[in-house]
Amino acid sequence: MVSRPELIGDIGAVSSTSPLASGAAMAVLEQGGNAFDAAVAGGLVLQVVEPHSNGPGGDVAIIAQRSGEENASVICGQGPMPSSADLTHFTGLGLRQIPGSGLLPATVPGAMGAWLRLLADFGRLPLETVADPAIGYATNGYPVMPDTAKAIDALVPLFEDEWASSGKTYLIGGRAPAAGERLTNPDLAAVLRRLVTEARAGSADRNTQIENAGRAFYEGFVAEAIDGFVASTVVLDASGRRHRGLLTGDDLAGWRADVEPALRRDYRGLTVNKPGPWSQGPVFLQQLALLEGDDLSSLAPDSPEYVHLLTEAAKLAFADREAWYGDPATHPGSPLTTLLSAEYNTARRRLIEDRANPSPAPGVLGGRTSEVPTVEPDPVPDWGGDWMGQLQSGMPTVVLRATLDPGDTCALVVADRYGNLVAAVPSGGWLKSSPVVPGLGFPLGTRGQTMWLVEGHPNSVAGGKRPRTTLSPTLVSRDGRPYLAFGTPGGDRQDQWTLETFLAVAEFGADLQQSTEVPLFHTDHFPSSFTPRSRRRETMVAEAGIGSAAVAELRRRGHVVDVVPEMSMGAKACIVSVGRDGFLRAGAGPRGRQAYAVCR
């Protein structure tokens, strides 16, 4: 039984992880903006109203396709490591992993630059128009979502004892806000207003104004505040020790968001577009390559055969992710052509048998091998208090007491009446990543934690190198035109959960809302991308909706199955489409009761 209908309209379709962001994006569409303008408006609102999941100091991956263009483009909002970040610096501190919080793992904030690039290259409205909703929420306040309230409440002792600037921003009279209570962020409101003011200074040209705002952020007052804070602050982090950060104003000044062609793979008459190997996006395409020889439509999406096949394909693709992915700009040997080739995946497909593979290994490429790093976590002293346990985890897992949803990351997808389509997954710079930068109202992101302190690995730490992120939006075209866009929170699990959503549409004919409500499953076999790099070898996690008979058969096949309640995964799938009939459609996954779709 589907919880709600698929939404259908012809003016615009929006789905995001926040009702406030979805509403802001739709308002921009109704003002005459296109999908890209609307996405920027919604993305800036997400930075204000979902501080436990993203912020201006974080990162974002964006895929956009204009209705008149056959190919999709990717905007990389993943900032690089500071120029002085090298392996010897971290190992010299006695670390085996880069901490998951604090200032050591801070990268150049990429989110704002990526949203500005989307607006400049694809949008048509001025910055002041699309920034207005976010400024309004930061100035006048917004109703705190239940997950945000739980997250802040868990961190009150940390903010009181260590991170006073975060307490000033997120606490009300020294306490956490209650769900539904009004919360403002006057410092962030002032930052956004000043960006708009400096954008308009000296020019009436829209693109010049956007460039001015970028300079104000990356070379002006924002960069100066970040530089001064990092240089003068020693912060308690996930290692249990206090460290100074490496990020400087020069690191920000030397960076701008890149636009690059999307990676593409055809599947069943559709073209699936993903970000490159600086993300985990190619995993989605490789899973499709492994599965395209199977008649999936002859299987039920909750059958043990289907669940087994997708899980084993995921294990093979993720083995290659762990071994081979990294920033292609600094590690040009990333062998994507081979990893996504039909020949390579036909050979890999032969490794999938009726029994679960207990130790799937990466492939050998042209005689070369690469390993899945295994590093023991750094010992952490018992500081007392459960807030230290929250600090040690690199993901924002502050609500695990009440839910299986880790509360990480956002998603935003938009389709417009002109046939344009955009998908974005913003994350990082969340409230437990690092202290709020005084005067700015937001913390820095900690994506550097996803890099390895291992010599020679494609994702080993180096100055100016992008960490391999988990952010992975998807855009699908049909007959050379934008068709589907979707994304979800979920860290390493994003490209397993969204694959199941996509196949529900492509193989089983589900409507968009139905596709978000299929029973979900994933493997946790490989190390998490986040400190402390935990893993559960051979473990599959499945929602109870697949049924007890399927679980029994999967266990007979050798899977270690962890059954969780129905609709309890962290997926908040957001999906929109442009139909051949001219209608726009939208769906929003009901998990967590937070994702929200609007269609008109």
Beta strands, then each sheet from edge to edge (+ up, - down):
strand 1: 7-9
strand 2: 12-16
strand 3: 59-65
strand 4: 73-77
strand 5: 142-143
strand 6: 182-183
strand 7: 234-236
strand 8: 242-244
strand 9: 258-261
strand 10: 263-267
strand 11: 270-274
strand 12: 412-416
strand 13: 421-427
strand 14: 474-478
strand 15: 481-487
strand 16: 521-523
strand 17: 539-543
strand 18: 560-564
strand 19: 574-578
strand 20: 584-588
strand 21: 596-599
sheet 1: 1+ 20- 19+ 15- 14+ 11- 10+
sheet 2: 9+ 4- 3+ 13- 12+ 2- 21+
sheet 3: 5+ 6-
sheet 4: 7+ 8-
sheet 5: 16+ 17- 18-
end
